[in-house]
Amino acid sequence: MKRKPPTPLLVINAALLAALAWLNMGGPAGAQQVSRASGRYSMVHGWVMNCDPEVVYITDESNHEVVAVMWDDRVKKFTGLGYRNLANDNASFQQTR
């Protein structure tokens, strides 16, 4: 007994392949257009007055940014404490001199 090829499945696969090819022809997403240097990171721990857990300061040397985070043991995740753009800070410091 000869079997017929599964024509409906072939048609569906061809349609899905065409849709996938059409979607991949689009341009890059807007978030991908921002050029940003690959980061070089350093971390150091410290303390904040009137704060029980220790704080970790993470510095991105390539993009001149610093973020401070601490571990929240109740919810088991990091909590952001602050962010600074060092390039902006340096520019404003140079203007006041």
C-alpha positions in Angstrom: 0.0 0.0 0.0 1.4 3.3 -1.1 1.1 6.3 1.2 0.3 9.8 -0.1 2.7 12.5 1.0 1.2 14.6 3.8 0.3 17.6 1.6 -1.4 19.7 4.3 1.7 19.4 6.6 4.0 20.4 3.7 1.8 23.5 3.0 1.7 24.5 6.7 5.5 24.1 7.0 6.1 26.1 3.8 3.8 28.9 5.1 5.6 29.0 8.5 9.0 29.1 6.8 7.8 32.0 4.6 6.5 33.9 7.6 9.7 33.3 9.5 11.8 34.6 6.6 9.6 37.6 6.3 9.9 38.5 10.0 13.7 38.2 9.8 13.9 40.7 6.9 12.9 43.5 9.3 15.5 45.9 10.6 17.0 45.7 14.0 15.0 46.5 17.1 15.2 50.0 18.5 17.0 48.9 21.6 19.7 47.3 19.5 20.6 50.5 17.7 22.2 52.1 20.8 25.9 51.7 20.6 27.4 50.9 24.0 30.9 49.8 24.8 31.4 46.3 26.2 31.7 46.8 30.0 34.7 46.2 32.2 33.4 45.7 35.7 34.9 46.0 39.2 33.1 45.3 42.5 33.9 46.4 46.0 31.9 46.0 49.2 31.3 48.7 51.7 28.9 49.9 54.4 26.3 52.6 54.5 25.5 54.4 57.7 22.2 53.2 59.4 22.0 50.2 57.0 22.5 46.7 58.3 23.5 44.7 55.2 26.7 45.5 53.5 26.6 47.2 50.1 28.3 46.2 46.8 29.5 49.0 44.5 29.8 47.9 40.9 31.8 50.1 38.6 31.6 49.9 34.8 34.9 51.3 33.7 34.2 51.3 30.0 30.9 53.3 30.3 31.9 55.3 33.4 29.0 54.2 35.6 28.6 53.1 39.2 25.7 51.3 40.8 25.2 50.4 44.5 23.2 47.3 45.4 22.5 45.4 48.6 21.1 41.9 49.2 17.6 41.8 50.6 17.5 38.5 52.4 13.7 38.6 52.9 12.9 38.4 49.2 16.2 36.8 48.1 17.2 39.4 45.5 19.4 42.5 45.1 17.9 45.9 45.8 19.3 48.9 43.9 20.4 51.8 46.2 21.8 54.2 43.7 23.3 54.9 40.3 25.8 57.5 39.1 27.1 58.4 35.7 30.7 59.3 36.3 31.2 61.1 33.0 28.4 63.5 33.8 29.8 64.0 37.3 33.2 64.7 35.9 31.8 67.2 33.4 29.9 69.1 36.0 32.9 69.1 38.3 35.1 70.5 35.6 32.6 73.4 34.9 32.7 74.5 38.6 36.5 74.7 38.7 
